[in-house]
Amino acid sequence: MKLREWLQAASNYLDLRSTVSPLADSQQSLDSWFHSAHGQFLLQRERQALEQLIPQPGAHRMLYLGASSCRLLPGDYNHLHSFCFSASSTSPGSASAVADFDALPLPSETVDTVLLHHALEFSEYPHEVLSEVSRVLTPCGQAIIVVLNPNSLFGLGKWPARLFLNQAALRHHSLRYRRLLDWMRLLNLQPEKAVSGCYSWPLGFGGSEDKPSLIERAGQKIRLPWGAFYIVRARKYTVRMTPLQPPLWRSISAPLVPNIEKTALRNPQCQEKDD
């Protein structure tokens, strides 16, 4: 009996350590982690990789959805109007509004570009978040998705680390690249380009921003698939109806009004004067 209770307690402990908390509750902890040394190094590599994927032609609206309450990847990226949402009302940061990422308070097909900065893997329901992104995107709009790679040093190291450390940065969904591609194709999001980076992190041998390490340079040149993060740029395509036959137009017959002879209606007094 004691063995069964011990196993049940161990199972509950593992479930608690692996459960992804709501983003509104974990944003404050994620803010602290992104401002640490490892978090800042990761952001440096992501900014460098993002320059290769952001569309160059200017668009109208851009929406930023991030796991942190602060906008960690600043810039309007040649958009006329750029705004961001926060998931936490206690620490909204520099966000324009507070909203649930799986129920965005926006009309459909109103945003040209959506930048998701680790908002998928740290949300409770990542598929619903991606579905909302597809809904608010305009036809031919673009989604830029930044995700932590589970097939990396950080992705593999989070499993033993979160047994002993209670950090929100270690509790997130393991979104493999192929799995994300399947989700996007179901939502009419066609992937166009993908990059990966930060190969030596978090061991601390990644070099500096100006002078990357040998492993980092080799990974970027050969395009190794096990970087700490990967970024996907996808475009929304809306399926239009293709008629099999030419349309059969029915002629509309307008009612014809017969000609009416116009008679001069005169005032009786005027008529007497004429007589």
N, C-alpha and C positions, 0 to 999 in steps of 0.2 A: 504493500500500500504506500509506503514512504517513497519507494522507487517511482511509482506512478505519479505521485504528487511532485516529485523532483523533476520528472520529465515534463510534466505539464507546466511547471514554473519556468523551466528552461525554454519550452516552446513559446510561452507568452513573452519571455524576455527577448527572444529572437524576432518575434513578430513586431514587438514594440520598436526594436532597433531598425527594422527594415521597412516599417510603414512610412510612407511619404505623407508628411503633414500638409495641411492646406497652406497655400502660398502666402496667405494673409498672416498666418502665424509664424512662418519661418523667414519672412523677409528681413526682419531685424538681425537675425543671426547670420543670414547670407550677406548682409551689408558689412558686417564685421569681418567675415571671411574674405570677401573680395578686396578689402582694404589691407589685408595681410600681405606678407612678402610673396607667398605662393599665388595669391589671388591677383596681385598687381603684375606679376610676371606672366600669368595667363592672359590678362587683359592686353598686355603689350603685344603678344603674339596674335591675339584675335584682331586687334586693330590693323596690324600689318596684313593679315589674310583678308580682312574685310575690304580693303582697297581694291582687291582683284575682282570682287563680286558685285559691289554696289553699281547699279546702272548709271551710266554717264549722262544720258539725256535727262533734262529736268522734267519732273512730273509735278502734279498739283499737290496731293496730300500724301503724307507718310506717317504711319502709326508705329510707335515704339512700345513693345511689350517686353519687360525684363523681369528676371527673378529678383533683382534688387530694387529697392525703392528709388535709388539714384540712377540717373541715366549714365551708365558706365561707358557707353560708346557714343560720345557726343557728336554733333554734326547734323546738318539738315540734308546733306548728300544731294545737293542740287534740286531740292524740292521747295516749292513755294510755301507750303504750310507743313510744319512738322510738329507733332504733339505726341505725348506718351500717357499711358494709364498706369496706375499703381493698384496692386491687389490689397494693400493694407491701408485702412483708414487712420490707424494710429501714427504711422510714419509714412505719409505719402511722398515725402521728399520733393523733388521738382516736377512731379507729375501734374498734368492738367486736370485729371479727374481720377476717381477711385471706382473700380469696377471689377467684376469677376471675369477672368479671361475666358471662361467657357460660356459666357453670356454677355457679349459686348453690347453696350447700349448705342449701337450705330446702325443706320439703315443698310440694307444690302447694296453691294456694288458701289461703294462711296470712297474707298481708299485705293490709291494707286500702288503703294508699297507698304508692306508690313515687315518690320524687323523684329524677330523673336530672339531675344538674347537669353538663353537658358530658361525660357519660360515654359517649354514643353516638359522637360524631364523633372522639374521641380513642382509641377502642378499635379493635383490628385488625378485629374482626368485629361491626360495629354491629347487623346484623340478628339475630345470635344473642343479643346482649345484650337486645334488645327482645323476642325470643321468650322468654327467661328471665323477664323482667319480667311478661309476660302469663301465664306459667305460675304464678308465685307469687302473683299477685293473686287475691283472692277475687272471686266473682261480684258485679258492680256496684262493684268496687274501682276506684280512680282512679290514673292515672299522670300525673305532672307532669314534662314533658320540656323542659329548657332546652338550646337548640342555638345555635351560632354560625351566623349567616345568611350563606351564600355570596354572596348578591345584595346586598352592602353594601360600604361603603368598606373595612372590614377584610377581607371575603371576597375582594374584587377585588385588594386590595393585598398579599395573602399570596403571590400567584404570583411577582411579581418580587422580593419581600423574601426569600423563602426560598432564592433562588439565592445570596445573599450572607451571610445570617444563619443560623446553625445553632441554631435555637430550636425546642423541641418545640411551642410555642404556634402556630407557623406550619405545622406538619405535622399536618393532620387531614382527615377526610373532608368533602367538600362535600355536606352533606345539605340538599337543597332541601325546601321546605315540602311541595310536592306529592308528592315522593318519600316523605317520611316518612308522609304520610297514606295512601299506598298500602300501605306496610308495616303500619301500624296496622290497617287494615281487614282485611288477611289474617290478623291475629292476634286478631280479634274486639275490637279496641280502637276504640271509636267516639269521634271527636273532638267535644268539646263547646264549647271556647272557645280562642282563640289571641290573643296580644298580641305586639307587637314594641316595641323601644326602643333607645335609644342611637344616634341618627341621625347625630350629628356626630362620633362617635368613629371613628378615633383621631387626628384632626387637632389635638385639644387645644382646641377652641372649644366644648366641651360645657357650660360654665358650672359652677356648683357644685351640691351636692346640694339646698340650699335654694332656689336660684334657677337653674333650667335656662335654657339659651340659647334664643334665638328659634327656631332650627331644631328644637331638642328639643321645645319646646312645640307648634310647628306639626305636627311628626310625630306626637305623641301625640294631638292633637286630630283631625287628618285620618285617623289610622291608616295612615300610609305603610308600605308593605311592605318597605322596605330598611333597617331598623334593624340594628345590629350583632348582635343576637340576637333570637330569637323563642321564645316559650314556648307549649306546647300542653298543654291538659288533656284527657285522654281517659278514658273509662269502659269497663270490661270488661263485655261482654255474652256470656253463655253461652247457646248455642242449645239449647233443650229439645225433646225429641221430642213431636210432636203426633199422637196416634193418629187414624186416619181413621174408625174404627168404635169403638163402645163396647166395652169389654172383655167377653169371654165368660167368665164365671166358672163353673167346674165345681163342682158340689156334691160335697162330700166326705162319703161315708157312713161314719159312725163305727160300729164293730162294737158290737152290742148284747150285753150279758152277760145270759144268762137268770137269772131269779130263783132263788136258792138258798134252800131252806128251812133255816133255822138250827135246829140241834138242840143242846140243852144237853149239853155233854160234862161228865160228872160224874166225880169221883174214885171209883174202886171202893170205897174205904173209906167214903166219904160215902154211897154208894149202899146199902151194907149197913146203915148206921145208919138210913137212911130206911125200909128194909124192916123 
